[in-house]
Amino acid sequence: MQYGRQWGFQLRITPVVKYLLIVNISLYVLINLLLDPRDIFPVIGLIATEFWSGAVWQVATYMFLHADFFHILINMLILWMFGTPLESTWGSRQFIKYYIICGLGAGLLHVLLLSGSPIPAVGASGAIYGLLLAFGILFPNQLIYIWGIIPVKAKYFVIGIGALELLASVGSSQSGIAHFVHLGGMLFGLVYLKSDGWRRSYSYWRSRKKHRKHLTIVRSRTEEKQNIQLKIDEILDKVNKHGIGSLSSEERKQFEDFSRKIHDLDTNA
């Protein structure tokens, strides 16, 4: 993954973004023109009580449904604006993987925190908020113009919308907006983006810990070897002064044991 690169918004649409636009818009038109959303949303929208009763597919299908025209317009606009540079940077495979992880994670957080809710949650907002987070991390200094007028750096924009969603999630059960879905998309996106760095940090910590343990063992063996060598030198000094016959049977046995230990320490070093 690349970080810190600057990117200007472009009119072109990358492959996965294009397919996501087609699928979301097609489903919206189909459901609103030919079907009845009141029949569809309870089946493939995300209802926490239904999910815990076995409708586990809803955590995947909900992200392709939208409540009204304004809802899908905003989500698809953000998908195009922020998804295009992300897919161009990562590649299509990495991009769709990240998009799905954010969408699924957002849905899971929603059903975990609102497990008793009978209200359907629909929309790609969880995945979309994950894209916003990724854009803020990869292109932190890219300017985003709020309402087309106010310039804000992407990193501050992401922090701002995250804080707003956190505040809005307090007492939001009657608001009709699934704020925990939005937060879930950002949370799972952050975990995914930072997981490589966290794994490297953990591996580095394990390596340092293993290295320190090895140094402790080496230091302990060195000290033990030095102590044994001192005792061997004492016995050899006695031999040099008074001859081998001056050694008692206990000293001869000690010399053999000390020599064996020195050999074992050198072998296992």
SERO-4910 file (N, C-alpha, C, O; in steps of 0.05 Angstrom, whole numbers):
BEGIN
 pado doro    nc1    nc2    nc3   cac1   cac2   cac3    cc1    cc2    cc3    oc1    oc2    oc3
  Met    A     17    -24      0      0      0      0     17     25      0     38     26     13
  Gln    A      9     45    -15     24     69    -17     11     91      1    -13     92      2
  Tyr    A     27    106     13     17    127     31     29    154     23     52    156     13
  Gly    A     14    175     29     25    202     26     25    213     -2     32    237     -5
  Arg    A     16    199    -22     16    209    -49     -7    228    -53    -28    224    -42
  Gln    A     -2    249    -69    -23    268    -75    -39    259    -99    -29    246   -117
  Trp    A    -65    266    -99    -82    257   -121   -103    277   -127   -117    287   -109
  Gly    A   -106    284   -152   -128    303   -160   -152    287   -169   -148    266   -183
  Phe    A   -176    296   -163   -200    282   -172   -202    282   -202   -196    303   -215
  Gln    A   -209    260   -214   -211    257   -243   -239    248   -251   -253    236   -235
  Leu    A   -245    253   -276   -271    245   -286   -273    216   -293   -294    204   -294
  Arg    A   -250    203   -297   -250    175   -305   -260    157   -282   -258    165   -259
  Ile    A   -269    134   -289   -279    115   -269   -264     89   -272   -262     78   -293
  Thr    A   -253     79   -250   -238     54   -250   -257     30   -251   -281     33   -244
  Pro    A   -247      6   -259   -265    -17   -264   -284    -25   -241   -308    -27   -244
  Val    A   -272    -29   -217   -289    -38   -194   -308    -17   -186   -331    -22   -179
  Val    A   -299      9   -185   -317     31   -179   -341     31   -198   -364     35   -191
  Lys    A   -335     27   -224   -356     27   -244   -376      5   -239   -400     10   -241
  Tyr    A   -366    -19   -234   -385    -42   -229   -401    -37   -203   -425    -44   -203
  Leu    A   -389    -26   -183   -404    -20   -158   -426      1   -163   -448     -2   -153
  Leu    A   -419     21   -180   -439     41   -187   -463     28   -202   -486     33   -197
  Ile    A   -456     10   -221   -477     -3   -237   -494    -20   -219   -519    -19   -222
  Val    A   -482    -36   -202   -498    -54   -185   -516    -39   -166   -540    -45   -163
  Asn    A   -505    -19   -153   -521     -3   -133   -544     12   -147   -566     12   -137
  Ile    A   -538     25   -169   -558     41   -182   -579     23   -195   -603     29   -194
  Ser    A   -571      0   -206   -590    -18   -218   -609    -30   -198   -633    -31   -202
  Leu    A   -598    -38   -175   -616    -48   -153   -635    -27   -143   -658    -33   -137
  Tyr    A   -625     -3   -141   -642     19   -131   -666     23   -151   -689     26   -142
  Val    A   -660     24   -177   -681     28   -197   -700      5   -197   -724      9   -198
  Leu    A   -689    -19   -196   -705    -43   -197   -725    -45   -173   -749    -50   -177
  Ile    A   -714    -40   -150   -731    -42   -126   -752    -20   -124   -774    -25   -116
  Asn    A   -744      4   -132   -763     27   -129   -783     29   -152   -804     41   -149
  Leu    A   -776     19   -176   -794     21   -198   -811     -4   -203   -834     -3   -211
  Leu    A   -799    -28   -198   -813    -52   -205   -821    -68   -180   -839    -85   -182
  Leu    A   -809    -63   -158   -815    -78   -133   -823    -59   -111   -825    -34   -116
  Asp    A   -828    -69    -88   -835    -52    -65   -813    -55    -44   -808    -77    -33
  Pro    A   -799    -33    -37   -778    -34    -17   -788    -46      9   -772    -58     24
  Arg    A   -813    -42     16   -824    -53     41   -823    -84     41   -824    -96     62
  Asp    A   -823    -96     17   -821   -125     16   -792   -134     14   -786   -157     23
  Ile    A   -774   -118      4   -747   -126     -1   -729   -120     24   -713   -137     31
  Phe    A   -732    -97     36   -714    -89     58   -715   -109     82   -694   -115     93
  Pro    A   -738   -120     90   -738   -139    112   -723   -165    105   -716   -180    123
  Val    A   -719   -171     79   -706   -196     71   -676   -192     68   -661   -209     78
  Ile    A   -668   -171     53   -639   -168     48   -628   -142     60   -604   -137     56
  Gly    A   -644   -126     73   -633   -105     89   -622   -117    115   -627   -140    121
  Leu    A   -607   -101    131   -594   -112    155   -611   -106    179   -612    -83    189
  Ile    A   -625   -126    189   -641   -124    213   -628   -140    235   -625   -165    232
  Ala    A   -620   -128    257   -604   -141    277   -618   -165    289   -606   -187    292
  Thr    A   -644   -163    294   -659   -185    306   -660   -209    286   -659   -232    294
  Glu    A   -663   -202    260   -664   -223    240   -637   -236    236   -635   -261    232
  Phe    A   -616   -220    237   -589   -231    234   -583   -251    256   -573   -273    250
  Trp    A   -590   -245    281   -585   -263    303   -604   -287    303   -600   -307    317
  Ser    A   -625   -285    286   -643   -308    284   -636   -326    260   -649   -346    255
  Gly    A   -614   -319    246   -604   -336    225   -601   -324    198   -590   -336    180
  Ala    A   -611   -299    194   -609   -286    168   -581   -273    165   -579   -248    162
  Val    A   -560   -289    166   -533   -279    166   -525   -266    140   -507   -250    139
  Trp    A   -539   -273    118   -532   -261     92   -537   -231     91   -526   -217     75
  Gln    A   -554   -222    109   -561   -193    109   -537   -175    114   -537   -152    105
  Val    A   -516   -185    128   -493   -169    133   -477   -163    108   -460   -145    107
  Ala    A   -483   -178     86   -470   -173     60   -488   -159     41   -480   -141     26
  Thr    A   -514   -166     41   -533   -155     21   -542   -126     27   -549   -112      9
  Tyr    A   -541   -119     53   -552    -92     60   -537    -70     47   -548    -48     42
  Met    A   -511    -74     41   -494    -52     31   -500    -45      1   -488    -27     -9
  Phe    A   -518    -60    -11   -525    -55    -39   -553    -43    -42   -563    -40    -64
  Leu    A   -565    -36    -19   -592    -24    -19   -590      5    -10   -572     12      6
  His    A   -609     21    -19   -610     49    -10   -639     58     -6   -657     50    -20
  Ala    A   -642     75     14   -669     83     23   -683    102      4   -707     99     -1
  Asp    A   -668    122     -7   -681    141    -24   -660    152    -44   -637    145    -43
  Phe    A   -669    170    -62   -652    181    -83   -628    196    -71   -606    193    -81
  Phe    A   -633    213    -51   -611    229    -39   -590    210    -27   -566    216    -28
  His    A   -600    189    -14   -582    170     -1   -563    157    -21   -539    157    -17
  Ile    A   -574    147    -43   -556    134    -63   -539    154    -78   -517    148    -86
  Leu    A   -550    178    -83   -535    199    -97   -509    206    -82   -488    207    -93
  Ile    A   -512    211    -56   -489    219    -39   -468    196    -38   -444    200    -42
  Asn    A   -478    172    -33   -460    149    -31   -445    143    -57   -421    138    -57
  Met    A   -459    144    -79   -447    138   -105   -428    161   -113   -407    156   -126
  Leu    A   -434    185   -106   -416    208   -112   -390    205    -97   -368    209   -108
  Ile    A   -392    198    -71   -368    194    -55   -352    169    -65   -328    169    -65
  Leu    A   -367    148    -72   -354    124    -83   -337    131   -108   -314    122   -110
  Trp    A   -348    147   -126   -333    155   -150   -309    174   -142   -287    169   -152
  Met    A   -314    194   -126   -294    214   -120   -270    202   -105   -247    208   -111
  Phe    A   -276    185    -85   -254    175    -68   -246    146    -75   -223    138    -70
  Gly    A   -264    131    -87   -257    104    -95   -239    103   -119   -222     85   -120
  Thr    A   -242    122   -138   -225    121   -162   -195    124   -155   -180    108   -165
  Pro    A   -187    144   -140   -158    146   -134   -148    122   -117   -125    114   -119
  Leu    A   -166    111    -99   -157     89    -83   -153     64   -100   -133     50    -97
  Glu    A   -172     58   -118   -169     35   -135   -145     38   -154   -130     19   -160
  Ser    A   -140     63   -164   -117     68   -181    -91     64   -166    -71     55   -177
  Thr    A    -91     69   -140    -67     66   -123    -62     37   -115    -40     27   -117
  Trp    A    -83     24   -106    -81     -4    -96    -83    -25   -118    -70    -46   -116
  Gly    A    -98    -20   -138   -106    -41   -157   -134    -51   -150   -143    -48   -128
  Ser    A   -147    -62   -170   -175    -70   -167   -180    -91   -145   -198    -90   -130
  Arg    A   -162   -111   -145   -166   -133   -126   -163   -124    -97   -180   -131    -80
  Gln    A   -143   -108    -91   -140    -97    -64   -162    -79    -57   -172    -78    -34
  Phe    A   -171    -63    -76   -193    -44    -71   -219    -58    -63   -231    -50    -43
  Ile    A   -227    -77    -79   -253    -91    -73   -251   -106    -47   -271   -109    -33
  Lys    A   -228   -117    -41   -224   -131    -16   -228   -112      8   -242   -118     27
  Tyr    A   -216    -89      6   -219    -69     27   -248    -59     29   -259    -56     51
  Tyr    A   -261    -54      7   -288    -45      6   -307    -65     20   -323    -57     36
  Ile    A   -304    -90     14   -321   -111     25   -316   -114     55   -335   -117     71
  Ile    A   -290   -113     63   -284   -116     91   -296    -93    107   -307    -98    129
  Cys    A   -295    -69     97   -307    -46    111   -337    -49    113   -349    -43    134
  Gly    A   -350    -57     91   -379    -61     91   -388    -83    110   -407    -79    125
  Leu    A   -374   -105    109   -381   -128    127   -376   -120    156   -392   -125    174
  Gly    A   -353   -108    161   -346   -100    188   -366    -80    200   -373    -81    223
  Ala    A   -375    -61    183   -394    -41    191   -420    -54    199   -433    -47    219
  Gly    A   -429    -74    183   -454    -88    189   -452   -104    215   -470   -105    231
  Leu    A   -429   -117    219   -425   -132    244   -425   -115    269   -437   -122    289
  Leu    A   -412    -91    267   -413    -73    290   -441    -64    296   -449    -62    319
  His    A   -456    -59    275   -484    -51    278   -501    -72    293   -515    -65    312
  Val    A   -499    -97    284   -516   -118    297   -505   -125    325   -521   -134    341
  Leu    A   -480   -120    330   -469   -125    357   -479   -104    377   -486   -111    399
  Leu    A   -478    -79    369   -485    -57    387   -515    -52    388   -525    -41    408
  Leu    A   -530    -59    367   -559    -55    367   -572    -82    362   -589    -85    344
  Ser    A   -565   -102    378   -574   -129    374   -604   -133    376   -615   -152    364
  Gly    A   -618   -114    389   -647   -117    392   -663   -100    373   -688    -98    375
  Ser    A   -650    -87    354   -663    -68    336   -678    -83    314   -666   -100    301
  Pro    A   -704    -76    310   -719    -88    288   -719    -71    263   -733    -77    243
  Ile    A   -704    -49    263   -704    -30    241   -683    -37    220   -660    -41    227
  Pro    A   -691    -40    194   -671    -47    174   -650    -25    169   -657     -1    168
  Ala    A   -625    -33    168   -604    -15    160   -596    -21    131   -591    -44    125
  Val    A   -596     -1    114   -589     -5     86   -569     16     77   -568     38     88
  Gly    A   -554      9     56   -536     29     44   -507     21     45   -499      4     61
  Ala    A   -492     33     26   -463     27     24   -447     45     43   -422     46     40
  Ser    A   -460     59     61   -446     79     77   -423     68     93   -403     82     97
  Gly    A   -425     44    104   -404     32    119   -378     30    102   -357     38    111
  Ala    A   -381     18     78   -358     16     60   -349     43     51   -325     48     48
  Ile    A   -368     62     47   -361     89     37   -344    103     59   -325    117     52
  Tyr    A   -352    101     84   -337    114    105   -309    101    108   -290    115    116
  Gly    A   -307     76    102   -281     63    101   -264     75     79   -240     78     83
  Leu    A   -276     81     56   -261     94     34   -251    122     43   -228    130     37
  Leu    A   -268    137     57   -261    163     66   -237    161     85   -218    177     83
  Leu    A   -237    142    103   -215    139    121   -189    132    106   -168    144    111
  Ala    A   -191    114     87   -168    106     72   -156    129     56   -132    133     54
  Phe    A   -174    146     45   -164    169     30   -150    188     48   -129    200     41
  Gly    A   -161    192     72   -148    210     91   -121    200    100   -103    216    106
  Ile    A   -117    174    101    -91    162    109    -71    163     86    -48    169     89
  Leu    A    -80    155     62    -62    154     39    -55    182     27    -33    186     18
  Phe    A    -75    200     28    -71    226     16    -78    248     37    -96    263     33
  Pro    A    -63    248     59    -71    265     82    -72    295     76    -88    310     88
  Asn    A    -56    304     57    -55    333     51    -70    342     27    -70    365     19
  Gln    A    -84    322     15   -101    329     -8   -124    347      1   -138    340     21
  Leu    A   -129    369    -13   -151    387     -5   -178    376    -14   -181    368    -37
  Ile    A   -197    377      5   -225    371     -1   -241    396      3   -238    409     24
  Tyr    A   -257    403    -17   -273    428    -15   -301    421     -6   -317    410    -21
  Ile    A   -307    429     19   -334    424     30   -353    444     17   -348    468     17
  Trp    A   -375    433      7   -395    449     -8   -382    463    -32   -392    483    -42
  Gly    A   -359    453    -40   -345    464    -63   -332    491    -57   -323    504    -76
  Ile    A   -330    498    -32   -320    525    -25   -297    524     -4   -276    535     -8
  Ile    A   -302    509     18   -284    510     41   -263    488     38   -269    464     38
  Pro    A   -237    496     35   -216    475     31   -207    464     58   -202    478     77
  Val    A   -207    437     60   -198    423     84   -180    401     76   -186    386     57
  Lys    A   -158    397     90   -140    375     84   -155    348     91   -170    347    110
  Ala    A   -150    328     75   -164    303     77   -162    291    106   -181    280    116
  Lys    A   -138    293    118   -135    281    144   -153    295    165   -163    281    183
  Tyr    A   -156    321    163   -174    335    182   -203    330    175   -220    329    193
  Phe    A   -209    327    150   -236    321    142   -246    294    153   -268    291    164
  Val    A   -228    274    151   -234    247    161   -238    248    192   -256    236    202
  Ile    A   -219    261    206   -222    264    235   -248    277    242   -261    269    261
  Gly    A   -255    298    227   -280    312    233   -305    296    229   -322    296    247
  Ile    A   -307    281    207   -331    265    203   -332    241    223   -353    233    231
  Gly    A   -308    231    230   -308    210    250   -318    220    277   -333    206    290
  Ala    A   -309    244    285   -318    255    310   -348    261    309   -362    256    329
  Leu    A   -358    271    287   -387    277    284   -403    252    286   -424    252    299
  Glu    A   -394    231    273   -409    205    275   -409    194    303   -429    183    312
  Leu    A   -387    197    317   -385    187    344   -405    202    362   -419    190    379
  Leu    A   -406    228    359   -424    244    375   -453    238    367   -471    236    385
  Ala    A   -458    234    341   -485    229    332   -495    202    340   -519    197    343
  Ser    A   -476    183    345   -484    156    352   -496    154    380   -510    135    387
  Val    A   -491    175    397   -501    175    424   -531    183    423   -538    205    415
  Gly    A   -547    164    431   -576    169    431   -588    171    404   -607    187    399
  Ser    A   -577    156    385   -586    158    357   -605    136    349   -611    134    325
  Ser    A   -615    121    367   -632     99    360   -657    107    345   -669     90    331
  Gln    A   -666    131    349   -691    140    335   -686    159    312   -704    170    301
  Ser    A   -660    162    305   -654    182    284   -659    172    256   -662    188    238
  Gly    A   -660    146    253   -664    135    226   -637    132    211   -637    124    188
  Ile    A   -615    140    223   -589    138    210   -572    118    226   -569    120    250
  Ala    A   -560     99    211   -544     78    224   -516     88    229   -497     82    214
  His    A   -513    104    250   -487    116    255   -465     95    262   -442     98    255
  Phe    A   -474     73    274   -454     52    281   -444     38    256   -422     28    256
  Val    A   -460     38    234   -451     27    209   -428     45    199   -408     35    189
  His    A   -432     71    200   -411     90    191   -385     86    207   -364     84    196
  Leu    A   -388     85    233   -365     82    251   -352     55    247   -327     53    247
  Gly    A   -368     35    242   -358      8    238   -341      7    212   -320     -6    212
  Gly    A   -350     20    191   -334     21    167   -307     34    171   -287     24    161
  Met    A   -306     56    186   -281     69    192   -263     53    210   -239     51    206
  Leu    A   -276     40    230   -260     24    249   -247      0    236   -223     -5    239
  Phe    A   -262    -15    220   -251    -39    207   -231    -30    185   -212    -44    180
  Gly    A   -236     -7    172   -217      3    153   -191     10    166   -169      4    155
  Leu    A   -192     22    189   -167     29    204   -152      5    212   -127      3    209
  Val    A   -166    -15    223   -153    -40    231   -139    -53    207   -117    -63    209
  Tyr    A   -154    -54    185   -143    -67    161   -118    -52    151    -97    -65    145
  Leu    A   -119    -26    149    -97    -10    139    -73    -11    157    -50    -10    147
  Lys    A    -77    -13    183    -55    -12    202    -45    -40    210    -25    -42    224
  Ser    A    -59    -61    200    -52    -88    210    -24    -96    201    -10   -109    217
  Asp    A    -15    -88    177     12    -95    169     33    -82    187     52    -96    195
  Gly    A     29    -57    194     47    -43    212     47    -56    239     68    -59    252
  Trp    A     23    -63    249     21    -75    275     35   -102    276     48   -110    295
  Arg    A     32   -118    254     45   -144    252     75   -141    252     90   -156    265
  Arg    A     85   -121    237    114   -116    236    124   -108    263    146   -116    272
  Ser    A    109    -91    277    117    -82    304    118   -106    323    136   -108    339
  Tyr    A     98   -124    321     97   -147    338    121   -166    332    134   -176    350
  Ser    A    126   -170    306    149   -187    298    175   -175    308    193   -190    317
  Tyr    A    177   -148    306    202   -135    316    205   -139    346    226   -144    356
  Trp    A    182   -136    361    183   -140    390    191   -168    397    207   -173    415
  Arg    A    179   -188    382    186   -216    387    215   -221    382    229   -235    397
  Ser    A    225   -209    360    253   -212    352    272   -201    374    292   -213    381
  Arg    A    265   -176    383    281   -164    404    280   -180    430    300   -183    444
  Lys    A    256   -190    436    253   -206    461    270   -232    458    283   -240    478
  Lys    A    270   -244    435    285   -269    431    315   -263    432    330   -278    443
  His    A    322   -240    421    351   -232    421    360   -226    449    382   -235    457
  Arg    A    343   -212    465    351   -207    493    354   -233    509    372   -236    526
  Lys    A    336   -252    504    337   -278    517    363   -292    510    376   -304    527
  His    A    370   -291    484    394   -304    475    419   -291    488    437   -305    497
  Leu    A    419   -264    490    441   -251    502    444   -258    532    466   -262    542
  Thr    A    421   -262    545    421   -269    573    433   -297    577    449   -302    595
  Ile    A    426   -315    559    436   -343    560    466   -343    555    481   -356    569
  Val    A    474   -328    534    503   -326    527    519   -314    551    540   -324    558
  Arg    A    508   -293    563    522   -280    585    524   -300    609    545   -301    622
  Ser    A    502   -315    614    502   -334    636    523   -356    631    537   -364    649
  Arg    A    524   -366    606    543   -387    599    572   -377    601    589   -391    610
  Thr    A    576   -352    593    603   -341    594    612   -338    623    635   -345    630
  Glu    A    594   -329    640    601   -326    669    607   -354    681    625   -357    697
  Glu    A    590   -373    674    594   -400    685    621   -412    675    635   -424    690
  Lys    A    626   -407    649    651   -417    638    676   -404    651    696   -418    657
  Gln    A    674   -379    657    696   -365    670    701   -375    698    724   -379    707
  Asn    A    679   -380    713    681   -391    740    694   -419    740    711   -425    757
  Ile    A    686   -435    721    697   -462    719    726   -461    712    743   -476    723
  Gln    A    732   -443    693    760   -441    684    778   -432    707    801   -441    709
  Leu    A    769   -415    725    784   -407    748    791   -431    766    813   -433    776
  Lys    A    771   -448    770    775   -472    786    795   -491    773    811   -504    787
  Ile    A    793   -493    747    812   -511    732    840   -500    735    859   -514    739
  Asp    A    842   -473    732    869   -460    734    881   -465    762    905   -469    764
  Glu    A    865   -465    783    875   -469    810    887   -498    812    908   -502    824
  Ile    A    872   -517    800    882   -545    801    908   -547    785    926   -561    793
  Leu    A    909   -534    761    933   -536    744    957   -522    758    979   -532    755
  Asp    A    952   -501    772    973   -488    787    985   -506    807   1010   -507    811
  Lys    A    968   -521    821    978   -540    841    995   -562    828   1015   -571    839
  Val    A    985   -571    804   1001   -592    790   1028   -581    781   1048   -595    784
  Asn    A   1029   -556    772   1054   -545    763   1074   -542    787   1098   -545    783
  Lys    A   1064   -536    810   1081   -531    833   1089   -557    847   1112   -560    855
  His    A   1070   -577    849   1076   -600    866   1073   -627    850   1078   -648    862
  Gly    A   1066   -625    825   1064   -649    809   1036   -661    810   1019   -654    826
  Ile    A   1031   -680    791   1004   -692    788    997   -709    813    974   -712    819
  Gly    A   1018   -719    826   1013   -737    849   1002   -722    873    992   -734    891
  Ser    A   1004   -695    872    994   -679    895    964   -676    895    952   -667    915
  Leu    A    951   -684    873    922   -681    872    908   -704    886    915   -727    883
  Ser    A    888   -697    901    872   -718    915    852   -729    894    848   -719    873
  Ser    A    840   -752    902    821   -765    884    797   -746    879    786   -746    857
  Glu    A    790   -730    899    767   -711    895    775   -689    875    758   -681    859
  Glu    A    800   -680    877    809   -659    858    811   -669    830    805   -655    811
  Arg    A    820   -695    827    821   -707    800    793   -709    788    789   -703    764
  Lys    A    773   -717    805    746   -719    795    735   -691    788    721   -688    767
  Gln    A    741   -671    804    732   -644    798    744   -634    772    730   -622    756
  Phe    A    769   -640    767    782   -632    742    768   -644    718    763   -631    698
  Glu    A    762   -670    720    748   -683    698    720   -671    694    712   -666    671
  Asp    A    705   -666    716    678   -654    714    680   -626    702    663   -619    685
  Phe    A    699   -610    711    702   -583    701    709   -583    671    698   -567    656
  Ser    A    726   -601    663    734   -603    635    710   -611    617    706   -600    595
  Arg    A    694   -629    628    670   -638    613    650   -615    610    638   -611    589
  Lys    A    647   -599    631    628   -577    630    637   -556    611    621   -544    596
  Ile    A    664   -550    610    675   -531    591    669   -540    563    661   -524    545
  His    A    673   -566    558    668   -577    531    639   -575    523    632   -568    501
  Asp    A    621   -581    543    592   -579    537    583   -551    531    567   -546    513
  Leu    A    594   -532    546    587   -504    542    597   -494    514    582   -479    501
  Asp    A    621   -503    507    631   -495    480    615   -508    458    610   -495    437
  Thr    A    606   -533    462    591   -547    442    563   -534    438    553   -533    415
  Asn    A    550   -526    460    523   -515    459    521   -485    455    499   -474    455
  Ala    A    544   -472    451    544   -443    448    530   -435    423    529   -411    417
***
